[in-house]
Every structure is written in structure tokens, then in C-alpha cells.
């Protein structure tokens, strides 16, 4: 491909054409591209930092939710355990009362 510009003609063996008009403008364009690339690299770095921060925050929130769920289940277990103990105590008390009444009302079973 042959490209004609204001000041230079460049022949390229490939199908790509390169246009060079002014070395100062070309240098400026390169610096501008390098500057944009640097800004994009910084933006990418900041996005990665933000992504890591959000991931950590998500993990902390999940851990807090699991801890809360664990505590609620422990409280429920304790509540049920308390009910069981109360029921056992009530049953035990009733059994003792019944046993005591049996022995009281049967003269043969009373101890002298």
C-alpha cells in the first residue's frame, strides 16, 4: 500500500497504511496515547481495588448473617431445652405426689 500525505510517502509491504504528517504531531499523538493508556491502567487498578473491597464486604456481611442465624438457632434450642426440663420436672413432681398418695391410702403399704 502506498499512502501519500502532505510531506511523506511511505510504502508498506502489508495492507496497513501509515500516515506521518509532522514528527512533532506524531510525537504528541504518541504521548497522548501513552497518557490515555496510563490513565486506563490507573482506572483498572482502582476498579480492581474496589472489586476486592466489595468482595471482602460481601464476605463480612455473609459471615455476620451466618453468625446471626447461628445465634437464633442456639436461642431456639435453649428455649426448647428449657421447656423439656420444665416438663420433666413437672412429670417428676407428679409422679412423686402420686407415689406418696398411693402409700398413704393403702394401709398395707405404709411403713410403721
Residue frames relative to the residue before (quaternion, step in Angstrom):
aa qw qx qy qz dx dy dz
X 1.0000 0.0000 0.0000 0.0000 0.00 0.00 0.00
X 0.1499 -0.7651 0.6213 0.0778 3.54 -1.02 0.86
X 0.0902 -0.7917 0.6041 0.0127 3.52 -0.81 1.06
X 0.1792 -0.7744 0.5997 0.0928 3.52 -0.87 0.95
X 0.0422 -0.7846 0.6186 0.0001 3.54 -0.86 1.00
X 0.7668 -0.3601 0.2559 0.4657 3.54 -1.28 -0.12
X 0.8512 0.1736 -0.0543 0.4923 3.54 0.83 -0.96
X 0.8132 0.2081 -0.0799 0.5375 3.60 1.08 -0.52
X 0.1643 -0.7351 0.6469 0.1193 3.55 -1.20 0.65
X 0.0635 -0.8002 0.5963 -0.0076 3.54 -0.78 1.08
X 0.2080 -0.7587 0.6061 0.1172 3.57 -0.92 0.91
X 0.0978 -0.7979 0.5942 0.0268 3.54 -0.82 1.02
X 0.4687 -0.6900 0.4702 0.2884 3.58 -0.94 0.80
X 0.6904 0.4328 -0.2770 0.5093 3.61 1.17 -0.39
X 0.6542 -0.5171 0.3797 0.4006 3.54 -1.29 -0.09
X 0.5298 0.6237 -0.4119 0.4008 3.60 1.26 0.05
X 0.1906 -0.7719 0.5974 0.1051 3.53 -0.97 0.87
X 0.1512 -0.7797 0.6043 0.0642 3.56 -0.96 0.90
X 0.1452 -0.7962 0.5846 0.0567 3.52 -0.81 1.01
X 0.0031 0.7769 -0.6289 0.0277 3.55 -0.74 1.05
X 0.1208 -0.8178 0.5612 0.0412 3.55 -0.55 1.16
X 0.8032 -0.0300 0.0825 0.5892 3.54 0.87 -0.98
X 0.4692 -0.6947 0.4547 0.3008 3.63 -0.66 0.99
X 0.6421 0.5169 -0.3400 0.4527 3.63 0.98 -0.68
X 0.6539 0.4933 -0.3124 0.4811 3.57 1.00 -0.83
X 0.6350 0.5264 -0.3269 0.4613 3.58 0.99 -0.79
X 0.6445 0.5122 -0.3073 0.4774 3.57 0.98 -0.85
X 0.6350 0.5231 -0.3159 0.4726 3.56 1.04 -0.84
X 0.6559 0.5131 -0.3106 0.4583 3.59 0.94 -0.88
X 0.6412 0.5154 -0.3224 0.4683 3.56 0.99 -0.83
X 0.6611 0.4984 -0.3042 0.4713 3.58 0.90 -0.91
X 0.6363 0.5281 -0.3185 0.4635 3.56 1.04 -0.81
X 0.6545 0.4943 -0.3076 0.4823 3.59 0.96 -0.85
X 0.6454 0.5150 -0.3199 0.4646 3.57 0.93 -0.85
X 0.6372 0.5229 -0.3157 0.4700 3.56 1.03 -0.80
X 0.6567 0.4955 -0.3094 0.4769 3.59 0.94 -0.87
X 0.6386 0.5225 -0.3242 0.4626 3.56 0.98 -0.84
X 0.6473 0.5144 -0.3158 0.4655 3.58 0.94 -0.86
X 0.6532 0.5040 -0.3113 0.4716 3.59 0.97 -0.86
X 0.6536 0.5057 -0.3123 0.4686 3.58 1.01 -0.80
X 0.6216 0.5261 -0.3399 0.4704 3.58 1.04 -0.73
X 0.6501 0.5064 -0.3079 0.4756 3.59 0.97 -0.84
X 0.6405 0.5168 -0.3208 0.4687 3.58 0.99 -0.84
X 0.6433 0.5153 -0.3169 0.4694 3.58 0.98 -0.86
X 0.6346 0.5315 -0.3189 0.4615 3.57 0.97 -0.88
X 0.6736 0.4922 -0.2913 0.4681 3.58 0.90 -0.94
X 0.6415 0.5179 -0.3224 0.4651 3.60 1.01 -0.80
X 0.6441 0.5105 -0.3228 0.4693 3.58 1.00 -0.78
X 0.6263 0.5209 -0.3302 0.4769 3.59 1.02 -0.80
X 0.6599 0.5037 -0.3031 0.4678 3.58 0.93 -0.91
X 0.6469 0.5201 -0.3193 0.4573 3.59 0.97 -0.86
X 0.6534 0.4988 -0.3168 0.4733 3.61 0.96 -0.83
X 0.6402 0.5275 -0.3187 0.4586 3.58 1.00 -0.87
X 0.6718 0.4893 -0.2977 0.4696 3.59 0.92 -0.89
X 0.6268 0.5302 -0.3342 0.4630 3.58 1.04 -0.76
X 0.6505 0.5021 -0.3130 0.4761 3.59 0.95 -0.86
X 0.6446 0.5181 -0.3189 0.4629 3.58 0.96 -0.88
X 0.6396 0.5219 -0.3180 0.4663 3.56 0.99 -0.85
X 0.6563 0.5047 -0.3098 0.4676 3.59 0.96 -0.83
X 0.6363 0.5189 -0.3276 0.4675 3.60 1.00 -0.81
X 0.6694 0.4972 -0.3047 0.4603 3.59 0.89 -0.91
X 0.6395 0.5128 -0.3306 0.4677 3.58 1.00 -0.79
X 0.6429 0.5181 -0.3179 0.4660 3.58 0.98 -0.85
X 0.6457 0.5146 -0.3167 0.4669 3.59 0.99 -0.83
X 0.6514 0.5124 -0.3147 0.4628 3.58 0.98 -0.86
X 0.6577 0.4975 -0.3101 0.4731 3.58 0.98 -0.82
X 0.6310 0.5261 -0.3285 0.4660 3.58 1.02 -0.80
X 0.6435 0.5186 -0.3127 0.4681 3.57 1.00 -0.86
X 0.6528 0.5068 -0.3088 0.4708 3.57 0.95 -0.90
X 0.6316 0.5327 -0.3225 0.4618 3.58 1.01 -0.84
X 0.6695 0.5000 -0.2991 0.4608 3.60 0.90 -0.91
X 0.6393 0.5193 -0.3287 0.4622 3.59 0.97 -0.82
X 0.6635 0.4954 -0.3086 0.4681 3.58 0.95 -0.85
X 0.6274 0.5262 -0.3388 0.4633 3.60 1.01 -0.76
X 0.6482 0.5096 -0.3161 0.4693 3.61 0.99 -0.83
X 0.6465 0.5117 -0.3216 0.4655 3.58 0.98 -0.83
X 0.6378 0.5169 -0.3222 0.4714 3.57 0.99 -0.84
X 0.6590 0.5073 -0.3110 0.4601 3.59 0.92 -0.86
X 0.6307 0.5306 -0.3274 0.4621 3.58 1.01 -0.82
X 0.6787 0.4729 -0.2898 0.4814 3.58 0.89 -0.92
X 0.6209 0.5360 -0.3349 0.4637 3.58 1.02 -0.76
X 0.6410 0.5175 -0.3173 0.4697 3.59 0.98 -0.84
X 0.6395 0.5150 -0.3208 0.4722 3.60 0.98 -0.83
X 0.6451 0.5215 -0.3174 0.4594 3.58 0.94 -0.90
X 0.6704 0.4976 -0.3005 0.4611 3.59 0.86 -0.94
X 0.6443 0.5140 -0.3215 0.4662 3.57 0.99 -0.82
X 0.6577 0.5038 -0.3086 0.4673 3.58 0.97 -0.87
X 0.6383 0.5206 -0.3274 0.4629 3.60 0.98 -0.81
X 0.6540 0.5150 -0.3078 0.4608 3.56 0.95 -0.89
X 0.6462 0.5169 -0.3122 0.4666 3.57 0.98 -0.90
X 0.6589 0.5028 -0.3052 0.4690 3.58 0.92 -0.91
X 0.6557 0.5184 -0.3060 0.4557 3.56 0.93 -0.92
X 0.6511 0.5115 -0.3087 0.4681 3.56 0.96 -0.89
X 0.6670 0.4971 -0.3033 0.4647 3.59 0.92 -0.87
X 0.6433 0.5190 -0.3275 0.4578 3.57 0.99 -0.78
X 0.6478 0.5067 -0.3178 0.4719 3.59 0.98 -0.80
X 0.6484 0.5124 -0.3186 0.4643 3.56 0.97 -0.84
X 0.6608 0.4996 -0.3098 0.4666 3.57 0.96 -0.85
X 0.6411 0.5147 -0.3231 0.4687 3.56 0.99 -0.82
X 0.6499 0.5201 -0.3070 0.4614 3.53 0.92 -0.88
X 0.6691 0.4943 -0.2984 0.4679 3.59 0.96 -0.86
X 0.6149 0.5489 -0.3537 0.4421 3.61 1.00 -0.71
X 0.7033 0.4620 -0.2705 0.4677 3.53 0.86 -0.94
X 0.6399 0.5408 -0.3229 0.4402 3.59 1.04 -0.64
X 0.7613 0.4005 -0.2017 0.4683 3.57 0.94 -0.87
X 0.6806 0.4119 -0.3010 0.5258 3.58 1.20 -0.04
X 0.3566 -0.7786 0.4742 0.2043 3.57 -0.28 1.27
X 0.6360 0.5384 -0.3487 0.4290 3.60 1.02 -0.68
X 0.7097 0.4684 -0.2600 0.4575 3.60 1.10 -0.68
X 0.5467 0.6260 -0.4032 0.3830 3.57 1.22 -0.23
X 0.3721 -0.7006 0.5623 0.2333 3.48 -1.06 0.69
X 0.4204 -0.7181 0.4963 0.2474 3.50 -0.98 0.70
